[in-house]
């Protein structure tokens, strides 16, 4: 059907006046209407014949139809395969892109922030692995007894119900970073200066020797111990920072002042840790023998006589002096000997299941050993003074470190979410109690 607007458009395209085409358009319409009337007029006596029936398909037609259908299916399959290949390529590119981004982020982006100090992944990994190595050095083969299997990934082993061993060492690394930055900042503010050259060169020398012994390059050895993003320059920096923090902490300990009253008060609260005892010991093989010996003891001399007669251990000593509670292997014996009510001449029988013997014990004395050190100070006094100094400085640095907020820039420190959840539970319980 003719359309007037299209007709006018043709006029414009052919650069002719619209008036000409408007007149021509009406003329054509009239001619077309007359033609249609003639076509629709019926001839008398003549009926319109039905259209011929659809042509019957031959074998050749069916064959060509099948070929056409197969070609269509093949084309459809090719399109589907192409779409699948494109989707796979997109996934692969995205996957590669993620690893490239992650690698660049680990190398150059801030992994976390400690206070106002940005920390890269290399530095975090250094402190993480230092914590891990120190843990293994301290516990050794006993690590397995407390649930750490060094042959398995740390992230696959539970440390608690809410944390893995990987989370634990990440927490240790972050807290060590807090303490190092708190101490070094405080040292700078106090004008404390310390040359870390000795510590740094000693660490580098040890590392080089270990690498040589292991048949590895320094770079490869560094990566195997402290993570793949570290290099020798970074290693020196991290060792220097730690050495400065340790030196400043030691400076604070040495300059901390503890009064005699503080020392004596601490001693009164912890006598068992500093007092010594003297006692006599006799070993027998059965409880009957032990009871028999015990019934015959009247004083120290009678004990000595019975020792010569009944003790079953060859070349054993009967008297033990200046024994501290920490050095006694048997808890039941140490608890009895350091009981505040113990008096000279008290006796008891202790069963020792480890060697299937019975100990008959005769208590002699309890006292505070006043032996002096080279500075003329009693050892117990110097020990307590040192303990109090260390406790005071440690508390100060811990409080200072707590002001250095950990910001998890990459969302990798799972232990932080655990701490937040625990704090929420604690707040809820406190509110409920109130």
VENUR-V429106 format. One record per pair of residues at least 24 apart in sequence whose C-alpha atoms are under 10 Angstrom apart, sorted by the first residue. I is the first residue (numbers start at 1). J is the second residue. Records with the same first field share a line. If there is no record, write none. Layout:
I=J + J
//
This chain:
1=29 + 32
2=28 + 29 + 32
103=229
105=410
106=229 + 410
107=228 + 229 + 230
108=229
109=409 + 410
110=407 + 408 + 409 + 410
111=407 + 408 + 409 + 410 + 411 + 412 + 413
112=174 + 406 + 407 + 408 + 409 + 410 + 411 + 412 + 413
113=174 + 177 + 178 + 404 + 405 + 406 + 407 + 408 + 409
114=174 + 175 + 177 + 178 + 179 + 181 + 182 + 401 + 403 + 404 + 405 + 406 + 407 + 408
115=177 + 178 + 181 + 182 + 401 + 402 + 403 + 404 + 405 + 406 + 407
116=181 + 404 + 405 + 406 + 407
117=177 + 178 + 181 + 404 + 405 + 406
118=407 + 409
119=174 + 177 + 407 + 409
120=229
121=227 + 228 + 229 + 230
122=223 + 226 + 227 + 228 + 229 + 230 + 231 + 234 + 235 + 238
123=173 + 177 + 226 + 227 + 229 + 230 + 234 + 235 + 237 + 238
124=170 + 173 + 174 + 176 + 177 + 226 + 227
125=170 + 173 + 223 + 225 + 226 + 227 + 228 + 229 + 230
126=173 + 222 + 223 + 225 + 226 + 227 + 228 + 229 + 230 + 234 + 235 + 238 + 239
127=169 + 170 + 172 + 173 + 174 + 175 + 176 + 177 + 226 + 238 + 242
128=166 + 168 + 169 + 170 + 171 + 172 + 173 + 174 + 176 + 177 + 226 + 227
129=169 + 170 + 172 + 173 + 224 + 225 + 226 + 227
130=169 + 172 + 173 + 176 + 225 + 226
131=168 + 169 + 170 + 171 + 172 + 173 + 176
132=165 + 166 + 168 + 169 + 170 + 172 + 173
133=225 + 226
135=169
162=414 + 415 + 417 + 418 + 419
163=414 + 415 + 418
164=414 + 415
166=413 + 414 + 415
167=412 + 413 + 414 + 415 + 416 + 418
168=413 + 414 + 415
169=415
170=412 + 413 + 414 + 415 + 416
171=413 + 414 + 415 + 416
174=406 + 413
175=398 + 401 + 402 + 404 + 406
176=242 + 401
177=241 + 242 + 401 + 404 + 406
178=397 + 398 + 400 + 401 + 402 + 403 + 404 + 405 + 406
179=242 + 245 + 246 + 394 + 397 + 398 + 399 + 400 + 401 + 402 + 404
180=238 + 241 + 242 + 243 + 244 + 245 + 246 + 249 + 397 + 401
181=241 + 242 + 244 + 245 + 400 + 401 + 404
182=245 + 397 + 398 + 399 + 400 + 401 + 402 + 403 + 404
183=241 + 242 + 244 + 245 + 246 + 247 + 248 + 249 + 397 + 398 + 400 + 401
184=241 + 242 + 243 + 244 + 245 + 246 + 247 + 248 + 249
185=245
186=245 + 248 + 249 + 397 + 400
187=244 + 245 + 247 + 248 + 249 + 251 + 252
188=248
190=248
192=244 + 247 + 248 + 251
193=244 + 247 + 248
194=240 + 243 + 244 + 245 + 247 + 248
195=240 + 243 + 244 + 247
196=236 + 239 + 240 + 241 + 242 + 243 + 244 + 247
197=236 + 239 + 240 + 243
198=240 + 243
199=236 + 239 + 240 + 242 + 243 + 244
200=235 + 236 + 237 + 238 + 239 + 240 + 241 + 242 + 243
201=236 + 239 + 240
202=239
203=235 + 236 + 239 + 240
204=232 + 235 + 236 + 239
249=390 + 393 + 394 + 396 + 397
250=390 + 393
251=393
252=389 + 390 + 392 + 393 + 394 + 396 + 397
253=386 + 387 + 388 + 389 + 390 + 391 + 392 + 393 + 394
254=386 + 389 + 390 + 393
255=389 + 393
256=385 + 386 + 388 + 389 + 390 + 392 + 393
257=385 + 388 + 389 + 392
258=384 + 385 + 386 + 388 + 389 + 392
259=385 + 388
260=381 + 385
262=384 + 385 + 388
263=380 + 381 + 382 + 383 + 384 + 385 + 386 + 387 + 388
264=381 + 384 + 385
266=381 + 384 + 385 + 387 + 388
267=380 + 381 + 384
270=384
271=338 + 340 + 367 + 368
272=324 + 325 + 326 + 334 + 335 + 338 + 339 + 340 + 368
273=324 + 325 + 326 + 338 + 380
274=324 + 325 + 326 + 367 + 368 + 369 + 379 + 380 + 381 + 383 + 384
275=322 + 323 + 324 + 325 + 338 + 366 + 367 + 368 + 369 + 370 + 380
276=321 + 322 + 323 + 324 + 325 + 326 + 337 + 338 + 365 + 366 + 367 + 368 + 369
277=320 + 321 + 322 + 323 + 324 + 325 + 334 + 337 + 338 + 363 + 364 + 365 + 366 + 367 + 368 + 369
278=319 + 320 + 321 + 322 + 323 + 324 + 337 + 344 + 362 + 363 + 364 + 365 + 366 + 367
279=318 + 319 + 320 + 321 + 322 + 323 + 337 + 344 + 345 + 346 + 347 + 361 + 362 + 363 + 364 + 365 + 366
280=304 + 307 + 317 + 318 + 319 + 320 + 321 + 347 + 359 + 360 + 361 + 362 + 363 + 364
281=307 + 311 + 316 + 317 + 318 + 319 + 320 + 347 + 349 + 359 + 360 + 361 + 362 + 363
282=306 + 307 + 308 + 309 + 310 + 311 + 312 + 313 + 316 + 317 + 318 + 319 + 349 + 358 + 359 + 360 + 361 + 362
283=307 + 310 + 311 + 312 + 313 + 316 + 318 + 349 + 350 + 351 + 352 + 357 + 358 + 359 + 360 + 361
284=310 + 311 + 312 + 313 + 351 + 356 + 357 + 358 + 359 + 360
285=310 + 311 + 312 + 313 + 351 + 355 + 356 + 357 + 358 + 359
286=351 + 356 + 357 + 358 + 359
287=349 + 350 + 351 + 357 + 358 + 359 + 360
288=358
289=358 + 360
290=348 + 349 + 350 + 351 + 357 + 358 + 359 + 360
291=348 + 349 + 358 + 360
293=349 + 360
294=347 + 348 + 349 + 360 + 361 + 362
295=347
297=345 + 347 + 360 + 362
298=345 + 346 + 347
299=344 + 345 + 346 + 347 + 362
300=344 + 345 + 362 + 363 + 364
303=360 + 361 + 362
307=360
311=359 + 360
312=357
318=361 + 362
319=361 + 362 + 363 + 364
320=364
321=364 + 365 + 366
322=365 + 366 + 367 + 368 + 369
323=366
324=366 + 368 + 369
330=354
333=359 + 361
336=361 + 363
337=361 + 362 + 363 + 364 + 365 + 366
338=363 + 366
339=366
340=366
342=366
//
